Amino acid sequence: MGRGEREVTAGPPPGGYYPPPRRGMSTAVKVLLGVVLGFLALIAGCAVLIVVIAAPSGGGGESGEQSPRKVKATARKIPYKQLAKDPDRYAGEAVTYRGQVLQVQESGGSGFMLLSVTRDEYGVWDDEVYVNYDESTSAAEEDVVKIYGTVTGGIDYDTQIGGSNYVPEIQATTIEE
């Protein structure tokens, strides 16, 4: 043996105690751990569901729609330029607009209309919003109507001359003719 080297011998450690070999978790412990973790995941999922259901309605889309009465009571007119600039910013907000029907399409009681909401000093209507509705209306092109609804964001639609246009989208709860 060289300098600084020690001889290593196999044998019992001082005191003669050998620790038991590690074998991992027993099957019973694994099953118990799986049941506990599964139960915790179930509780967490239920808590998330309760929070989602109990959250105040933000309007917009199929889920979380506000009642027509509540929309009418809380609706405000957002200046069109602000709404058109960033319609997603106002998603879920109750709004009201009066305007002239530019286009309307209906099938089975529901449909959409393009509503021009700004009237200039010469009586010409401009600034369109895309209005979805779920109940039939007798409004036709060039009629003036007042709508109450919830902003759902913006929508890109194809124009009749082959282009496309991006406008604010509203889910109407009430259309007054």
PyMOL commands that set and color helices and strands:
alter all, ss='L'
color gray80, all
select helices_A, chain A and resi 27-54+68-74+80-85+87-90
alter helices_A, ss='H'
color red, helices_A
select strands_A, chain A and resi 94-107+110-119+125-133+144-158+164-176
alter strands_A, ss='S'
color yellow, strands_A
deselect
rebuild
show_as cartoon
